[in-house]
Amino acid sequence: MWSQLRYRETPKGFIINEYPPVKAGGIDWERMVFSSIIFLFLFLPFVLGVYHLLFLPVSLGFGQRVWRKLSNLFLLLASLVFYFWGETFLVWIVITSTLIDYVCGLIISGGMAKRQAGNPTSSEPPRLFQEKLGLTISICSNLAFLGVFKYFNFGVESYNRLVEIVGLSGWAMNDVMRITLPLGISFYTFQSMSYTIDVYRGQTQATRNLIDFACYVTMFPQLVAGPIVRYRDIADQLVARVITIQYFASGVCRFILGLGKKVIIANTVSTIAESIFKIPTDKLSCSVAWLGGIAFAIQIYFDFSGYSDMAIGLGRMFGFDFKENFNYPYISKSVKEFWRRWHISLSTWFRDYLYIPLGGNRVSTRRTYLNLIVVFFLCGLWHGASLTFVVWGLYHGFFLIMERIWLERFLSRLHPLLRQAYTLLVVLCGWVIFASDTLPYALGFLAAMFGLAHNTGAVQDIDWYITREVRIALIVGIVFSMPILPAIAELREKLLKRFRGGVQTAVEINFCIFVILGLGALFLISAMLLSAGTHNPFIYFRF
């Protein structure tokens, strides 16, 4: 195994572990992800089959406690296999993080019990050292994992550049070992850390069941790319959940929608987005630059929201209810609204565990602005150890501050379409920064978009990239980035209320047939594209 390990430096400076792909029967066995043949037709059917066999006695009403524990244990083992398949020995990180936070939760809970017993008449007695110690160990260990595995390489490279600039190249650390970036470390460390913080705050009870807690942290539907699920939101479901046919079917539908988003739209437009962002900026035409920016905006939305849809759908198949992570962010009419709709689990995490503890907007105006800067600086840094990510975070923080100062009042006087156009322009320019390898390249790309670049050679032509498949994917992506599906569901409800009796039944049957045929076609097309080798990793896997 060690001899097979390869390292590849990504544009953002990460070193990601890879193994030579092993193919059999046309299947890529290198990494099992949701949008892969091995996951769809081998791993998922097996896990669902065994899980529901274990859960069957619970549904029938006998041996509920025993069989639910066995189903949680099986789901835990399946999740560890899922993670081990792609990361091998790096699974020890998520296991260690889980054990530390489980113990810290018990330490905090024990301290709280002692404090309340010693001060029965006080509503808020002073915190004990034991509680603070448990919380400190949890936060420090999670941040240490995140810091070492995500930012160590960036720190070494930054140090080497610095000593070279000041003329001390002999002090460079060129022989330092590069550290592998584990999949999903940003997600499961934040998720596990939220548990101990909530226990400390008294917002949830610490669990004494290690299997249930480990199942929560490692649950494979949301392990590697979110949404970031809080323990208090699914604590009851870990010990008392019910799986119905209707709920399972809704999970299947949601999963197929997410799969279609990823495979049909995101994968298709990713080819032109990646190609255009490799073009030197002095050879970028204005039209090609805009095409690249729009393509990346569609790619990252349908890639990430597609993963979230699949995670939510899988959660329902196993009886869990994960909160929504996206709510049509591209219809937002301000940057503030955009962050209420984009990656909701991350933005609310930063709000609840960083922004509000810093004082939020309850402090002075200047302090509020500083809090926003700190939050969005760390939000950018969370995405990766790169200057472009940090600038992207600060860029959004700047517009949030501007909207608080005066821009929001100005926008309120404009037509909603103009407010939406403003938000799309700001977000699109931000995605250019996010997608670029370096800050100078991002600035050059933006200059090309607005016709300010100085071309030194033959520029790229837009017709080189617009194929029939790309054109269809772009159009479908733009249309379905708007709330079309909720509008269809609303139309169905109106039709059902308008008609009665046999007509109402006919409308319901026709709608069900339409949905089944549509989802069937969507799954078939996605499977065909995957078998043809169009699969590419999820963007947020590197975070």
C-alpha positions in Angstrom: 0.0 0.0 0.0 2.7 2.5 0.9 4.5 1.9 -2.4 1.2 2.7 -4.2 0.8 6.1 -2.6 1.2 9.0 -4.9 1.2 12.7 -4.3 -0.1 15.4 -6.6 0.1 19.1 -6.0 -3.2 20.8 -6.7 -3.5 24.4 -8.0 -4.4 25.5 -4.5 -1.3 24.1 -3.0 -2.7 20.9 -1.4 -1.1 17.5 -1.6 -3.8 14.9 -2.0 -3.2 11.2 -1.6 -4.0 9.2 -4.7 -3.8 5.5 -5.6 -3.3 4.1 -9.1 -6.8 3.4 -10.3 -7.7 -0.3 -10.5 -10.3 -1.0 -13.2 -12.3 -4.1 -13.7 -15.2 -4.4 -16.1 -14.9 -0.7 -17.0 -15.4 0.3 -13.3 -13.0 2.7 -11.6 -12.3 1.3 -8.2 -10.1 4.1 -7.0 -12.5 6.1 -4.9 -16.1 5.4 -4.0 -18.2 8.5 -4.2 -21.9 9.1 -4.6 -21.6 9.7 -8.3 -19.8 6.4 -9.1 -20.9 3.1 -10.5 -19.5 1.1 -7.6 -21.4 3.2 -5.1 -24.7 3.2 -7.0 -24.8 -0.4 -7.9 -22.8 -2.2 -5.3 -22.1 -0.4 -2.0 -25.5 1.4 -1.6 -27.8 -1.5 -2.5 -25.9 -3.8 -0.1 -25.8 -1.3 2.8 -29.5 -0.4 2.3 -30.5 -4.0 2.1 -28.7 -5.1 5.3 -29.7 -2.0 7.2 -33.4 -2.4 6.5 -33.2 -6.1 7.4 -31.8 -5.0 10.7 -34.4 -2.3 11.1 -37.3 -4.5 10.1 -38.0 -5.8 13.6 -38.2 -2.1 14.8 -40.8 -1.4 12.1 -42.8 -4.5 13.2 -42.8 -3.3 16.8 -40.6 -5.8 18.7 -37.0 -5.7 20.0 -36.9 -2.0 19.1 -34.0 -1.1 21.4 -31.7 -3.9 20.4 -32.3 -3.8 16.7 -32.0 0.0 16.5 -28.6 -0.3 18.2 -27.6 -3.0 15.8 -28.7 -0.8 12.8 -26.6 2.1 14.2 -23.6 -0.2 14.6 -24.0 -1.4 11.1 -24.3 2.1 9.7 -21.2 3.1 11.7 -19.2 0.2 10.2 -20.5 0.9 6.7 -19.5 4.5 7.1 -16.0 3.6 8.2 -15.6 1.2 5.2 -16.8 4.0 2.9 -14.2 6.4 4.3 -11.5 3.8 4.4 -12.1 2.9 0.8 -10.9 6.3 -0.3 -8.6 7.3 2.5 -7.2 4.0 3.9 -5.1 4.7 7.0 -6.3 8.3 7.2 -9.5 7.0 8.7 -7.7 7.1 12.1 -8.1 10.9 12.1 -11.9 10.8 12.1 -11.9 8.0 14.6 -9.5 9.8 17.0 -11.5 13.1 16.6 -14.7 11.2 17.4 -13.2 9.5 20.6 -11.8 12.8 21.8 -15.1 14.7 21.5 -17.1 11.8 23.0 -14.9 11.9 26.1 -14.9 15.7 26.2 -18.7 15.7 26.1 -18.8 13.4 29.1 -16.2 15.6 31.0 -18.3 18.7 30.3 -21.5 16.9 31.3 -20.0 15.6 34.5 -18.8 19.1 35.4 -22.2 20.5 34.8 -23.8 17.9 37.0 -21.4 18.7 39.9 -22.0 22.4 39.4 -25.7 22.1 39.6 -25.6 19.8 42.6 -23.3 22.2 44.5 -25.5 25.2 43.7 -29.1 24.0 43.6 -30.6 27.4 44.3 -28.6 29.3 41.6 -29.9 29.4 38.0 -26.4 30.0 36.5 -23.7 29.0 39.0 -20.1 29.7 38.0 -18.5 27.3 35.5 -16.2 24.6 36.9 -12.7 24.0 35.7 -13.7 20.5 34.5 -16.3 22.0 32.1 -13.8 24.5 30.7 -11.1 21.8 30.4 -13.4 19.5 28.4 -14.4 22.3 26.0 -10.8 23.5 25.6 -9.5 20.0 24.8 -12.2 19.5 22.2 -11.7 22.8 20.4 -7.9 22.7 20.5 -7.7 19.1 19.3 -10.1 19.7 16.4 -8.4 22.9 15.4 -5.0 21.1 15.7 -6.1 18.4 13.3 -7.5 21.0 10.9 -4.4 23.2 11.2 -1.8 20.4 10.7 -3.5 18.4 7.9 -4.9 21.4 6.0 -2.5 24.2 6.5 0.9 22.6 7.2 2.0 22.4 3.6 0.8 26.0 3.0 2.8 27.2 6.0 6.0 25.5 4.8 5.6 26.9 1.3 4.9 30.4 2.7 7.9 30.2 4.9 10.1 29.1 2.0 8.9 32.0 -0.2 9.5 34.4 2.7 13.1 33.3 3.3 13.8 33.4 -0.4 12.5 36.9 -0.7 14.8 38.1 2.2 17.8 36.4 0.7 18.0 33.5 3.2 17.2 30.7 0.8 19.6 28.4 2.7 17.1 28.4 5.6 14.3 27.0 3.4 12.7 23.7 4.5 12.8 21.9 1.2 13.1 18.4 2.6 10.1 18.6 4.9 7.5 15.9 4.5 4.3 16.8 2.7 1.1 16.0 4.6 -1.9 14.5 2.9 -5.2 16.3 3.1 -7.9 13.9 4.4 -11.3 14.0 2.7 -13.9 16.0 4.6 -11.7 17.0 7.5 -13.2 20.6 7.4 -16.7 19.2 7.7 -16.4 16.5 10.3 -14.2 18.6 12.6 -16.7 21.4 12.6 -19.5 18.9 13.1 -17.9 17.1 16.0 -16.8 20.4 17.6 -20.3 21.8 17.5 -21.4 18.8 19.7 -19.1 19.7 22.6 -19.9 23.4 22.3 -23.6 22.7 22.5 -23.1 20.4 25.5 -21.2 23.2 27.2 -24.0 25.6 26.5 -26.6 23.2 27.7 -28.3 23.1 24.3 -28.0 19.3 24.1 -27.4 16.4 26.5 -24.1 14.5 26.3 -24.6 10.9 25.1 -23.0 8.0 26.9 -23.5 5.7 23.9 -20.3 5.7 21.9 -21.8 3.8 19.0 -24.6 6.4 18.6 -22.1 9.3 18.8 -19.7 7.7 16.4 -22.5 6.9 14.0 -23.5 10.6 14.1 -20.0 11.9 13.3 -19.0 9.3 10.6 -22.4 8.8 8.9 -21.3 8.4 5.3 -24.1 10.4 3.6 -22.7 13.7 4.9 -19.2 12.7 6.1 -17.0 14.2 3.4 -18.8 17.2 2.1 -21.6 18.1 4.5 -24.1 19.4 5.2 -22.7 20.1 8.6 -25.2 18.3 10.9 -25.5 19.2 14.5 -26.0 16.5 17.1 -28.9 18.3 18.7 -30.8 18.1 15.4 -30.6 14.3 15.1 -30.1 13.2 18.7 -33.6 11.9 19.0 -33.4 10.2 15.6 -30.4 8.2 16.7 -32.4 6.5 19.4 -36.0 6.7 18.1 -36.6 7.0 14.3 -39.2 5.6 12.1 -38.8 4.8 8.4 -41.9 4.9 6.2 -42.2 3.9 2.6 -43.2 7.5 1.7 -40.2 8.9 3.5 -37.8 6.4 1.9 -39.3 7.2 -1.6 -38.8 10.9 -1.0 -35.2 10.1 -0.2 -34.8 8.2 -3.4 -36.3 11.1 -5.4 -34.0 13.6 -3.7 -31.0 11.5 -4.3 -31.7 11.1 -8.0 -32.2 14.8 -8.4 -28.8 15.4 -6.8 -27.2 12.8 -9.0 -28.6 14.5 -12.1 -27.4 17.9 -10.9 -23.9 16.5 -10.5 -23.5 14.3 -13.5 -25.6 15.9 -16.2 -25.0 19.6 -15.4 -22.0 20.1 -13.2 -19.8 17.5 -14.9 -20.7 18.9 -18.4 -20.0 22.5 -17.7 -16.9 21.7 -15.6 -15.0 20.7 -18.8 -15.2 24.3 -20.2 -14.8 26.0 -16.8 -11.6 24.1 -16.1 -10.3 24.7 -19.7 -11.0 28.4 -19.6 -9.4 28.9 -16.2 -6.2 27.4 -17.6 -5.9 30.0 -20.4 -3.3 32.8 -19.8 -5.1 36.0 -19.1 -3.4 37.8 -22.0 -5.1 35.4 -24.4 -8.6 35.7 -22.9 -11.3 37.4 -24.9 -14.1 39.2 -23.0 -16.7 36.6 -24.1 -14.6 33.6 -23.2 -13.9 35.1 -19.8 -17.6 35.6 -19.1 -18.3 32.1 -20.3 -15.7 30.7 -17.9 -17.1 32.7 -15.0 -20.7 31.7 -15.7 -19.7 28.0 -16.3 -17.9 27.9 -12.9 -20.8 29.5 -11.1 -23.1 26.9 -12.5 -20.6 24.1 -11.9 -20.0 24.9 -8.2 -23.7 25.4 -7.4 -24.9 22.2 -9.1 -21.9 20.2 -7.9 -22.2 21.2 -4.3 -26.0 21.4 -4.0 -26.2 18.1 -5.9 -24.0 16.5 -3.2 -26.2 18.0 -0.5 -29.3 16.7 -2.2 -27.8 13.2 -2.4 -26.8 13.4 1.3 -30.2 14.6 2.3 -31.8 11.8 0.2 -29.6 9.2 1.6 -30.3 10.4 5.1 -34.0 9.9 4.5 -33.4 6.4 3.2 -31.8 5.6 6.5 -34.5 7.4 8.5 -32.6 10.7 9.3 -33.8 14.2 8.5 -30.9 16.5 7.5 -31.6 20.2 7.2 -31.5 22.0 3.8 -28.1 23.3 2.7 -29.1 25.4 -0.3 -32.2 27.5 -1.1 -31.7 28.8 -4.7 -28.9 31.3 -3.8 -28.7 32.8 -7.3 -32.2 34.5 -6.9 -30.8 36.5 -4.0 -31.3 40.3 -4.1 -28.3 41.1 -1.8 -25.1 39.5 -0.7 -26.6 39.2 2.8 -29.5 37.2 1.4 -27.0 35.1 -0.7 -25.3 33.9 2.5 -28.7 33.0 3.9 -29.3 30.7 0.9 -25.7 29.4 0.1 -24.1 26.6 2.1 -26.6 27.2 4.9 -25.0 24.7 7.4 -21.6 26.5 7.2 -22.9 30.1 7.3 -25.1 29.3 10.3 -22.2 27.4 12.0 -20.1 30.5 11.7 -23.0 32.7 12.9 -23.8 30.6 16.0 -20.3 29.6 17.1 -18.2 32.6 16.0 -20.1 35.7 15.0 -22.6 35.8 17.9 -20.0 34.8 20.6 -17.9 37.7 19.3 -20.8 40.0 20.0 -22.6 39.9 16.6 -24.4 43.1 15.9 -25.1 43.8 19.6 -21.9 45.7 20.0 -20.7 49.0 18.5 -20.9 49.5 14.8 -17.1 49.3 14.3 -17.0 46.1 16.4 -19.8 44.6 14.3 -17.8 45.4 11.1 -14.7 43.8 12.7 -16.7 40.7 13.6 -17.8 40.4 10.0 -14.3 40.7 8.8 -13.0 38.1 11.2 -15.9 35.7 10.3 -15.4 36.0 6.5 -11.6 35.9 6.8 -11.9 32.5 8.6 -14.7 31.4 6.2 -12.3 31.9 3.3 -9.5 30.2 5.2 -11.8 27.3 6.0 -12.1 26.6 2.3 -8.3 26.2 1.9 -4.8 27.4 2.5 -4.6 29.9 -0.4 -4.6 33.6 -0.7 -7.4 33.5 -3.2 -9.7 31.8 -0.7 -8.9 34.4 1.9 -9.5 37.3 -0.5 -12.7 35.7 -1.6 -13.9 35.6 2.0 -12.9 39.1 2.7 -14.4 40.2 -0.6 -17.9 39.0 0.5 -17.3 40.5 4.0 -16.6 43.8 2.3 -19.9 43.8 0.5 -21.8 42.8 3.6 -20.3 45.8 5.4 -21.1 48.1 2.5 -24.7 46.9 2.5 -25.0 47.6 6.2 -23.5 51.1 5.8 -25.5 52.4 2.8 -25.8 49.9 -0.1 -28.8 48.1 1.3 -30.8 51.3 1.5 -29.9 52.2 -2.0 -30.8 48.8 -3.3 -34.2 48.9 -1.7 -35.2 51.7 -4.1 -34.3 49.6 -7.2 -36.4 47.1 -9.1 -36.0 43.5 -7.8 -34.4 42.4 -11.1 -31.7 45.1 -10.7 -31.0 44.0 -7.2 -30.7 40.4 -8.4 -28.4 41.5 -11.2 -26.2 43.3 -8.7 -26.0 40.2 -6.5 -25.2 37.9 -9.4 -22.4 40.3 -10.6 -20.8 40.4 -7.1 -21.1 36.6 -6.6 -19.8 35.9 -10.2 -16.7 38.1 -9.7 -16.2 36.3 -6.3 -16.3 32.9 -8.0 -13.6 34.1 -10.4 -11.3 34.8 -7.4 -12.4 31.5 -5.8 -11.6 29.5 -9.0 -8.2 31.1 -9.8 -4.9 29.6 -8.8 -3.4 32.9 -7.9 -4.6 36.4 -7.1 -2.8 38.0 -10.1 -4.5 35.5 -12.4 -7.9 36.4 -10.8 -7.3 40.1 -11.4 -6.2 39.4 -14.9 -9.3 37.3 -15.5 -11.6 40.0 -14.1 -9.9 42.5 -16.3 -10.6 40.4 -19.4 -14.2 40.1 -18.4 -14.6 43.8 -18.3 -12.5 44.5 -21.4 -9.6 45.9 -19.6 -7.0 43.3 -20.4 -4.0 43.9 -22.7 -3.9 40.9 -25.0 -0.5 40.0 -26.3 -1.4 37.2 -28.7 -4.3 35.4 -30.4 -7.2 35.3 -28.0 -9.4 32.3 -27.4 -12.7 32.1 -29.4 -15.9 31.3 -27.6 -17.0 28.9 -30.4 -14.2 26.5 -29.4 -16.1 25.8 -26.1 -19.8 26.0 -26.9 -20.7 22.5 -28.0 -24.3 21.2 -28.1 -24.0 19.4 -24.8 -22.4 22.4 -23.2 -25.1 24.7 -24.5 -27.9 22.4 -23.2 -26.2 22.1 -19.8 -25.8 25.8 -19.5 -29.4 26.5 -20.4 -30.7 23.8 -18.1 -28.4 25.0 -15.3 -29.5 28.6 -15.6 -33.2 27.6 -15.6 -33.0 25.2 -12.7 -30.9 27.6 -10.6 -34.3 29.3 -10.2 -37.1 27.8 -8.1 -38.8 25.9 -11.0 -39.4 22.7 -9.0 -41.2 24.5 -6.1 -43.3 26.3 -8.7 -44.3 22.9 -10.2 -45.2 21.6 -6.8 -47.2 24.7 -6.0 -49.1 24.3 -9.3 -49.9 20.7 -8.5 -51.4 21.8 -5.1 -53.5 24.4 -6.8 -54.8 21.9 -9.3 -55.6 19.4 -6.6 -57.6 22.0 -4.7 -59.5 23.1 -7.8 -60.8 19.7 -8.8 -62.7 17.1 -6.9 -63.5 13.4 -7.2 -62.3 11.5 -10.2 -60.7 14.5 -11.9 -58.5 15.2 -8.8 -57.5 11.5 -8.7 -56.6 11.7 -12.4 -54.5 14.8 -11.9 -52.6 13.1 -9.0 -52.0 9.9 -11.0 -50.7 11.9 -14.0 -48.4 13.9 -11.8 -47.0 10.8 -10.2 -46.5 9.2 -13.6 -44.7 12.3 -14.8 -42.4 12.3 -11.7 -41.6 8.6 -12.0 -40.8 8.8 -15.7 -38.8 12.0 -15.2 -36.7 10.6 -12.3 -36.3 7.3 -14.2 -34.9 9.1 -17.3 -32.7 11.2 -15.1 -31.2 8.2 -13.3 -30.7 6.3 -16.6 -29.0 9.3 -18.3 -26.8 9.8 -15.2 -25.8 6.1 -15.1 -25.0 6.1 -18.9 -22.8 9.2 -18.5 -21.0 7.6 -15.5 -20.4 4.4 -17.4 -19.0 6.4 -20.2 -16.3 7.8 -17.9 -17.6 11.4 -17.4 -17.2 11.2 -13.6 -15.1 13.8 -11.9 -14.7 14.4 -8.1 -16.9 16.8 -6.2 -15.4 20.3 -5.9 -15.9 20.4 -2.1 -14.1 17.1 -1.5 -10.8 19.1 -1.3 -12.2 21.2 1.5 
